[in-house]
Structure formats: C-alpha cells, structure tokens
Amino acid sequence: MEKFEKVTSAAVPLPIEDIDTDQIIPARFLKATSRDGFGDNLFRDWRFNKDDSPKEDFALNDDKYSGEILVAGRNFGCGSSREHAAWSLYDYGFKVVVSSFFADIFKGNALNNGLLPVQVSEPFLQELIEAIHQNPSTEISVDLVAQNITFNGKSEAFDVNPYKKECMLNGYDDIDYLVNIKEEIEAFEASRTVY
C-alpha cells in the first residue's frame, strides 16, 4: 500500500443514498484475482449505456468533476462483502470516500486496501455536496494525522481505527505491520517459559 497522510483535492459528488457494492462493481466483473483493472468497471451500469457509450449525466463522466475524493450519500458500501468494491474505487484513482455512514464490512475492506472512508455528520456532508455543486473545483483537505476534513474554512473531525491509521500512515498491510514489529514479537516469544 502507499503511505497516506493527507490528500488535498477537488471531489466528485455522488449524493445517492444506499450505494451498494453491486452498484460500485457489478458481480459480472469479479472474475479477476488481482486488484488491477477494476477501476475500468467502477459504477459500470451507472457510467455506461448498454452499447458502452458513456452516460453524460453521470458525475464520473462529467468533465467538471475530478479529484481523488468521492463524496457520496448516506450508507455507502452496503450489500455484499466483496473486497472488489474497495479495489475498484482505489484503482480508479480515489484515495478517500466521504459519507455520513458506511457499511461496516466495506469500511474494513477500504482501510485494508489504502482507501480512507471518512464518516462525517449529515449536515457537514450536505454542505460539502452543495459546495461542490456550486464550485466543482472546491478544494477539500483530508488529514489522516489530525483526523479532520476541511473545505471552505469549515472543518470536522472523523474517527478511524488506531491500528488501521498506523497501517495507512506507514503504507502497511497486516503482514507488513507484523514484519515491522518482528523484533518485538521475537522478544516476547523469548520471554515466555516453554513447558
């Protein structure tokens, strides 16, 4: 994983509630076992017509919206537990997803794959979406170290699991974390009495 400390970027607004993992990456695209290429089919059925032409009214196809931050409606990532949903968002280029509520399994999958889910209050989310609609180049700053999100002089704190925060700050997956503390593990093992 890449190290993550802070992202400052414009954002893509997707103010739809209850976006489930099958909408994020439809099941028919889950045949691959590597994480590469899933971004091509992110929101496939919302982004493209049946003839593969882009749907002009979908935010990811609108040239005025861009950036490494996706701002979505409440209850993002509900549905099945597929890790591919996080893979597809990350592969597309998103580093952060902002919502007022995340499904627990999606939240864990995102954190495990270097994608930061930032849960904010509903009023803050609505102000953020409105700001992006009024000015698509609105700059949003997400600071993992300070655990806050800021735009237009407004700021709100967000929670993140301390272990996952440490992993993201250092670019560790679970194995990297264990390798990093190998000496501590060996010292602990050496201190134990064997019967």
Number of C-alpha atoms within 10 A of each C-alpha: 15 14 13 20 16 17 17 16 18 21 26 25 24 17 18 12 16 18 21 19 23 22 18 23 26 17 14 8 15 13 7 10 7 9 15 13 14 21 22 14 20 26 21 19 17 17 18 16 12 9 6 10 9 17 16 13 10 14 17 20 15 13 9 13 19 20 19 19 26 24 23 25 22 23 18 27 29 22 16 14 17 17 19 29 28 32 25 22 26 24 20 17 15 22 23 23 24 25 26 21 22 23 19 14 15 24 22 19 21 24 19 20 21 25 26 27 27 23 22 20 14 14 10 16 20 18 13 22 21 14 17 21 15 10 13 19 17 17 16 23 18 26 17 22 12 11 16 17 23 16 18 11 6 11 14 14 17 17 13 17 10 9 10 18 20 17 22 23 17 16 17 22 17 12 8 14 15 13 12 12 10 12 11 12 13 10 10 10 11 10 9 8 6 6 3
